[in-house]
Amino acid sequence: QVRLSESGGGSVQAGESLTLSCELSGVSANIGSAYCMAWFRQVAGKEREGVAAIDSDGITKYAESVKGRFTISDDNAKNTLYLQMNQLNVEDSAVYYCAAGGWWVCGGPWYEGYALDYWGNGTLVTIDS
């Protein structure tokens, strides 16, 4: 069984940083060693937005809105996905979700989210001005 569990959310001031973590279990058994993992965020009443993705080769992709500020990474030994978020602003406030799927997803419109099979429950990030 695949389980994704996010942590690290909280409330910070604009300009500060946060690092989100997503612990994964069962992913390799269900997806294999080649995967695509991503972070999404959603504000109530708005569409979900793909923030960043990384595949098993370490290739990363970012939404334009976070390029240069956010960094996605993974630690295979710890089965953990990270999202380092710097220079946070009020518009970054959202519930952040991690997701995982087959490696091919990262090569397509991963930011749409529909091709990713496994999702966490989310962690809330609030940025105060």
N, C-alpha and C positions, 0 to 999 in steps of 0.2 A: 504494500500500500504506500502510495506517495503522500508525503506530508510536507508542507511548506509553512514555516512559522516566522513571521517578521517580528523584529524588535528594534528598538533604538529611537522610536518616535518621541516627540515631546514638543515643548514650547520654547522657542529661543527668540532673540532679538534679530531684527534685520541686520544683515552683514555678518552674522555668526555662521557657524558650521554645525552639521550633524552628520553622523554616520549611521546608516540603517544596515541591519543584518537580516539575512534570511537563511534559516537553517533548513536544510533539505534532508529528507530521508526517503529511501525507497526509489529515488529517481533513477539511479543507474540500473536497477533491476527492471524498471518499467520502460525506460527510454533508451538505455544503453550508455556507453561511454561517450557517445557523440550527442551533444545536446545544444539547445538554445535556452538561455535564461534571460529574464528581463524584469525591469521595474516599470510599473505603471502608477499613475496617480489619478485620483478622481475627486472633484469637488461636488458636493451635493447639488443636483440640478444641472450638472454639466456632463459632457461626454468624458469617458475615460481617455487618458492620454498616455501614449507610450513614452517613457522617459529615456530609457537606455537598455541596451541588450548586449549580451556577450555570448559567443559560442565556445565550443570546446577547444577551438584553436586559439582562443584568446582575442579574436577579432571583436571589436566593440563598435557600437553605433549609438548615436545620441540624437535626441530631439534638438532642434535648433534653439529652443528656449533654454536649454541647460548646457549647451556646448561651452567648454572652457570653465564651467563652474562645478559640474558633477563628474564623478568618476565611478564607473562600474568595474568591479573586480570579483574574482572568485578564488576560493581556497579549497582545492579539491580534497586536501588532507582533512580539512575540517567540515567538508560538505556544507560550506557556507558561501552565500552570495552577499556582496556588500554594495552599498551606494554611498560614496563619500560626497557630501553636499556642502559646497562652500559658497560664500557670498549670497546667502539666502535672502530672498525678498518676500514680501507679503504674497505675491502671486504664486509662490511655491507651496503655500499652505494647501494641504490636501490629505486624503488618506492614501498611503502608498502601499502598493501590493507587489509582491514578487510572483513570478510565473515561470513555468518551465515547459519545454516541449522538445520535439525532435530537432536535430541540428539544422534541418532544411528551413525551419521557420525563420531563422535569422537572415537567410538569404533572400527572403521576400518581405512583404509588408508586415513585419513582426509587430509594428506599432498599432496595428488594428486589433491585435490580441486574440482574434477568434481561433487561430491555429495553435495556440498554446493550451495544452490540456490540463495543466495543474496550476492551481492558484492558492495563495495564502489568504488569510482573513484580513490582512491589512494592519497598518500602524499609522496613527494620526500624527501629522506634522503641522504645527501651528507657528507661524512667524508673526511676531508682533512688531509693529512699526515704531 
